[in-house]
Amino acid sequence: MKCPGEIKQLLKVLYNLSASETEVMYFLCNNEARASEIADELGKDRSTVQRYLSKLRTTGLLERESVIEEGKKGRHYVYRVPDKEKMKDKIKEKMREWEEEKMQVLEEI
């Protein structure tokens, strides 16, 4: 799935994401990767990326898959955006919630 650059601003506003969290989300919108691969690609510390991924998973926009590679010990996690339609539906729902909240604020003026 290829996401337009404009999605960064939308995610930042709707989900109260930092610029770095938005970059991680945008990267995963166009790729699937392990935390270490994301950290390398974006020039971030892996533990910092892990914190971003944890927060991003709470949005419901990301999924994590446990993977065991043949011939290697242990497992690792691969992060991805599940699918385009599911992501769009979640963002649309969040936009409606955001609009309702902001309309209430306007009514209180």
C-alpha positions in Angstrom: 0.0 0.0 0.0 1.3 3.5 -0.9 0.2 6.3 1.4 0.3 10.0 0.3 2.5 12.3 2.3 -0.5 14.3 3.4 -1.5 11.4 5.7 1.2 12.5 8.1 -0.5 15.7 9.1 -3.9 13.9 9.3 -2.5 11.2 11.7 -0.7 13.8 13.7 -3.8 15.8 14.4 -6.3 13.0 14.8 -4.1 10.8 17.0 -2.0 13.4 18.7 1.2 11.9 17.4 4.7 13.4 17.6 6.5 14.1 14.4 8.7 11.0 15.0 5.7 8.8 15.7 4.1 10.1 12.5 7.3 9.2 10.5 7.2 5.6 11.9 3.5 5.3 10.9 4.2 6.7 7.5 7.1 4.3 7.0 4.9 1.4 8.0 2.1 2.6 5.7 4.5 1.9 2.8 6.5 -1.1 4.3 6.4 -3.8 6.8 9.4 -4.2 9.1 10.9 -5.2 12.4 11.6 -2.5 15.0 15.3 -2.7 14.4 14.8 -2.2 10.6 12.6 0.8 11.2 15.2 2.3 13.6 17.9 1.8 11.1 15.9 3.3 8.2 14.8 6.4 10.2 18.1 6.9 12.1 16.4 6.3 15.5 17.3 4.3 18.6 15.6 0.9 18.6 14.2 1.3 22.1 12.7 4.7 21.1 11.1 3.1 18.0 9.7 0.3 20.3 7.9 3.0 22.4 6.5 4.6 19.2 5.3 1.3 18.0 3.6 0.5 21.3 1.7 3.8 21.1 0.8 3.4 17.5 -0.6 -0.1 18.1 -3.0 1.5 20.6 -4.5 3.4 17.7 -5.5 0.2 16.0 -3.8 1.2 12.8 -0.9 -1.2 13.1 -0.7 -4.9 13.6 2.2 -7.0 14.9 3.0 -10.5 13.8 5.3 -12.8 15.7 7.7 -14.5 13.3 10.1 -17.4 13.9 12.8 -17.6 11.2 14.0 -21.0 10.2 17.5 -21.7 11.5 17.5 -18.8 14.0 16.8 -18.7 17.7 13.8 -16.9 19.2 11.2 -14.9 17.5 10.8 -11.3 16.4 7.9 -9.1 15.5 7.0 -7.6 12.2 4.9 -4.5 12.1 2.5 -3.4 9.3 -0.6 -1.6 8.5 -3.2 -4.4 8.1 -4.9 -3.2 4.9 -5.8 0.0 3.2 -9.6 -0.2 3.6 -9.4 -1.1 7.3 -7.0 1.9 7.9 -9.2 4.2 6.0 -12.3 3.2 8.0 -10.4 3.7 11.3 -9.2 7.1 10.2 -12.7 8.1 9.0 -14.2 7.0 12.4 -11.6 9.0 14.2 -12.3 12.1 12.0 -16.0 11.9 13.0 -15.1 11.7 16.7 -12.7 14.6 16.3 -15.3 16.7 14.5 -17.9 16.0 17.2 -15.5 17.0 20.0 -14.5 20.3 18.2 -18.1 21.2 17.5 -18.9 20.8 21.2 -16.0 23.2 22.0 -17.5 25.7 19.5 -20.9 25.4 21.1 -19.5 26.3 24.5 -18.2 29.7 23.2 
